[in-house]
Amino acid sequence: MSFPEFDRTAAKENAEQEQSDRMALLKSRLPENKYKALCRVPPRYIGRLTKALTGTKNKKVLIKAMCEQCVGWENAQEVIKHCSSYLCALHPHRPHQ
């Protein structure tokens, strides 16, 4: 049994198109200032932040999104793990402890 060869170019184009469609949908749902801020977020974090911005009630998603934004997205998991903002109300609830 042989499998068809995986076309990386087509997969990349498909992923880019899906991302573009998602951003177009968000542009119609979010206020202009939130949409502009979301455009500066690294793609890896857009999904969780989008859920937070569009009204999810899931506390875990909301806290993760806030912590990732607070540390500036880069190397977020490691930075959150060693967070020293003890006065933050979310500090005891932060992910990656």
C-alpha positions as CSV (number, residue, x, y, z in Angstrom):
1,M,0.0,0.0,0.0
2,S,1.4,3.4,-0.9
3,F,0.4,6.8,0.3
4,P,0.2,9.9,-1.8
5,E,3.1,12.3,-1.4
6,F,2.4,15.1,1.1
7,D,2.4,18.5,-0.7
8,R,3.9,20.9,1.8
9,T,3.3,23.9,-0.4
10,A,-0.4,23.2,-0.7
11,A,-0.7,22.6,3.0
12,K,1.0,25.9,3.8
13,E,-1.2,27.8,1.4
14,N,-4.3,26.1,2.9
15,A,-3.1,27.1,6.4
16,E,-2.5,30.7,5.3
17,Q,-5.9,30.9,3.7
18,E,-7.6,29.6,6.9
19,Q,-5.7,32.2,8.9
20,S,-6.8,34.9,6.5
21,D,-10.4,33.8,6.7
22,R,-10.3,33.7,10.5
23,M,-8.8,37.2,10.7
24,A,-11.5,38.5,8.3
25,L,-14.2,37.0,10.5
26,L,-12.6,38.6,13.6
27,K,-12.4,42.0,11.9
28,S,-16.2,41.9,11.6
29,R,-16.8,40.8,15.2
30,L,-14.3,42.9,17.2
31,P,-14.0,46.6,17.7
32,E,-11.3,48.3,15.6
33,N,-8.8,48.8,18.5
34,K,-9.0,45.1,19.6
35,Y,-8.6,43.9,16.0
36,K,-5.5,46.0,15.5
37,A,-4.0,44.7,18.7
38,L,-4.8,41.1,17.7
39,C,-3.0,41.6,14.4
40,R,0.3,42.1,16.4
41,V,-0.1,38.8,18.3
42,P,2.1,35.9,17.2
43,P,0.0,33.3,15.3
44,R,0.5,30.6,17.9
45,Y,-1.5,32.6,20.5
46,I,-4.3,34.1,18.4
47,G,-6.7,31.2,19.0
48,R,-6.7,31.4,22.8
49,L,-6.8,35.2,22.7
50,T,-9.6,35.2,20.2
51,K,-11.7,33.0,22.6
52,A,-11.0,35.4,25.4
53,L,-11.9,38.5,23.4
54,T,-15.1,37.0,22.1
55,G,-16.6,36.2,25.4
56,T,-15.7,32.7,26.5
57,K,-16.6,31.8,30.1
58,N,-13.8,29.3,30.4
59,K,-11.6,30.7,33.3
60,K,-8.6,28.6,32.3
61,V,-8.6,30.1,28.8
62,L,-9.0,33.6,30.1
63,I,-6.2,33.3,32.7
64,K,-3.8,31.7,30.1
65,A,-4.6,34.5,27.6
66,M,-4.0,37.2,30.2
67,C,-0.7,35.7,31.4
68,E,0.6,35.3,27.9
69,Q,-0.3,38.9,27.1
70,C,1.3,40.1,30.3
71,V,4.7,38.5,29.6
72,G,4.7,39.7,26.0
73,W,4.1,36.3,24.2
74,E,7.8,35.4,23.8
75,N,8.8,32.2,25.6
76,A,5.5,32.6,27.5
77,Q,5.3,29.1,29.0
78,E,8.7,29.4,30.7
79,V,8.3,33.0,31.8
80,I,4.8,32.4,33.3
81,K,6.2,29.4,35.2
82,H,8.7,31.6,36.9
83,C,6.4,34.7,37.2
84,S,7.4,36.9,40.1
85,S,4.3,39.3,40.0
86,Y,3.1,38.2,43.4
87,L,0.7,41.1,43.7
88,C,-1.2,40.0,40.5
89,A,-4.6,38.7,41.4
90,L,-4.1,35.8,38.9
91,H,-0.7,34.7,40.3
92,P,-2.0,31.8,42.3
93,H,-4.1,30.6,39.3
94,R,-1.4,31.0,36.6
95,P,-0.8,28.1,34.2
96,H,2.5,26.2,33.9
97,Q,3.3,26.3,37.7
